[in-house]
Each structure stands twice: as C-alpha cells, then as structure tokens.
Amino acid sequence: MQFTAQQIAAFVGGEIIGNASVEVHDVSPIEHGLPGTLSYVTDGKYLPDLATTSASVVLLSRALYDASQTCKPTIILVENARQAMGQLLQGVAEHLRPHKHGVEQPAFIAEGVNLPDDAYIGAFAYIGKGVKLGKGVQIYPQAYIGDFVSIGDNSIIYSGVKIYDHCIIGRDCIIHSGCVIGADGFGFEPDAQGINHKIPQIGIVVIEDDVELGANTTVDRAMMGETRISKNVKVDNLVQVAHNVQVGESSFLCAQVGIAGSSKIGKHCILAGQVGVANGLTVADNVILGAQAGVAGSISQPGQYQGTPAFDAMNWRRSSVVMKNLPELRRDVDELKKQLKLNNR
C-alpha cells in the first residue's frame, strides 16, 4: 500500500508543511524512522527527532508545532497526532485482517442456532444450544460459546476464548485470546468446623457495546444478578474482575488490575497496572489510580490517588520523598536524643 502525504492529510483533515507528493508505504516510530514510512509526535520530548528522523512523513499535534524548528520530513499538522495515526492504522488493519466468512470444519454448532450469512466460525469452535449471534460476528478457532450466550453484531471472539452459559456480549466488542467470561465467582463459606462450602454462582456476566478485553483476562459471573462491564470500557491483559463487580463506561483497566467482589468502579476511571480494589468498595467517576495502588476504602471524590492504602497522589509523592530519607532522619533523631541526654546531665 502506497500513499502520498496529500492523501494522508485529506483522510485525517491535516495541514501539510513540506512536500505533499512524498510517498509512504509503512509506519515507524519517530526515533527509529525509516525512509518511506509515516510516524507521529504527540509528546514534546520527541520534537528533537524531527531534525534527524529518516521517516518521510510525520503527523504532528498542532500544539507542538514551531515554525522556526528544523524538520527533515514532511509534516502533517493535526489536532491529535496519536488519534490521527489511530484512524490510519484502523484502515490498514482492516486491509491486513479482513473479516472472514463461513464455517470452517470441524466445528460444532448446536441444532437450532441461527447463523448469520456474514458470520465466521473457525475450526474446532463450539457453539452451544440457544446461542444468539449478531451480524458479522467473528468466532475464531477453538473458542467455546456456552449455552444461551448472546453475542452482538460485529463482535470478535478470538481463539481460545471461553464464554460460559447465559452470558451477554454486546455489539462491536473484541475479546482476546484466553479470556474467560462467566466462570464462577470466588464464593465460599466455612461451616462451624471450618470446612469451606461452595456458594453456587447463578448470576451472569454482561459485557456492553464497544468493550475490549485483553488476553487472559477473567470476568467472573455474579453470585446473583450480574457482573457488568459498561460500554466503551477498555481492559488490558491479565485483569481479574470478580463477581458482581460493576465497571462504569469508558474506563480503563490496565494490566494485572484486580477488582474484588461487589465493588463499583465509576465512569471514565483509569486503574493503572497492578491496582487492587478490595471487596465491596465504590470508586467515584473520573478517578485515576496510579500503578500498584491499593484501594482499601471507598473513594468518593474524583482525582488522582496513589499508594497502599491509596490516598491523594500529591501527598503520596511528598510522603515518598520523606520515606526514602527515613534512614537519615532516624540517624538525625538519634543524634538529637544523645544531645538532649548530654544537656540534661
């Protein structure tokens, strides 16, 4: 695929600075740019690379542009270079990975399941009884779709995904390999002798529209009612969402996040890597939890939080400065105690 800077600018609504006829056939990061490739810059720390990169065309966020700066490649000014690059890559991805159609063999499809004409079922996939599949659904090889599962239009279920009975997947979802949706929540109760007994988990999981779940993520079914991932939520790899959890729309859950049972995460939240949320807590809308934060109590106000237990991120940073100086502070305190003893003799 070959495109000129002029064609790219027209597609993303950008303004060209430089040679509009220069062509690109691939993409590359700005710091390792290659001739004939397209790159992008949204962070000021990469601006010096504009003078040295070998990339032929660079998408540049308009707010970073300085007319006096030396730029080796052709520049296309856009409001958000990363977003513009995403638009372009979406088109490339659709070209490289077009939707498949039909049923590969061997595959098991239960009697009575209505298969849309434009759906795809890969080899060794299992489609249980009562399953409802929307238009354009893509189910890759070795996926398991349990009885009475519903999957909305244009959703993609990659190889090795397991969706247990009665769970609901919305439209335009992407479920990556190794995901398990609807396994039993972790519910046990010890008796008087301390023997643990399983509490049946008879609820479901609801994944709303436009949700993406990363590889090897698990979303447990509710004990009663539902575990719900709201629309436009994006979940990284290796995330655990426990039974009866509610995740608000357009939130991000990054790698190795763990959310314990019955907790509620608000809208437009970001949980960075390895964040843990304890059982039954509520996190307000527009909360950012820094990496490895441990949420031991509910958070009622939007803002940035860090640490274990999590508290205001600015105060956490101040505390961290003190923490790393504790050995010196202890030595100073010991010296002061010695001086006080000498002075009191």
Sequence and secondary structure as in RCSB ss.txt:
>XXXX:A:sequence
MQFTAQQIAAFVGGEIIGNASVEVHDVSPIEHGLPGTLSYVTDGKYLPDLATTSASVVLLSRALYDASQTCKPTI
ILVENARQAMGQLLQGVAEHLRPHKHGVEQPAFIAEGVNLPDDAYIGAFAYIGKGVKLGKGVQIYPQAYIGDFVS
IGDNSIIYSGVKIYDHCIIGRDCIIHSGCVIGADGFGFEPDAQGINHKIPQIGIVVIEDDVELGANTTVDRAMMG
ETRISKNVKVDNLVQVAHNVQVGESSFLCAQVGIAGSSKIGKHCILAGQVGVANGLTVADNVILGAQAGVAGSIS
QPGQYQGTPAFDAMNWRRSSVVMKNLPELRRDVDELKKQLKLNNR
>XXXX:A:secstr
  EEHHHHHHHHT EEES TT EESEE  GGG  TTEEEEE SGGGGGGGGT   SEEEEEGGG  TTS  SSEE
EEES HHHHHHHHHHHHHHHHS    EE SS EE TT    TT EE TT EE TT EE TT EE TT EE TT E
E TT EE TT EE TT EE TT EE TT EES     EEE TTS EEE     EEEE TT EE TT EE   SSS
EEEE TT EE SS EE TT EE TT EE TT EE TT EE TT EE TT EE TT EE TTEEE TT EE S B 
S EEEETTTTEEHHHHHHHHHHHHTHHHHHHHHHHHHHHHHHHT 
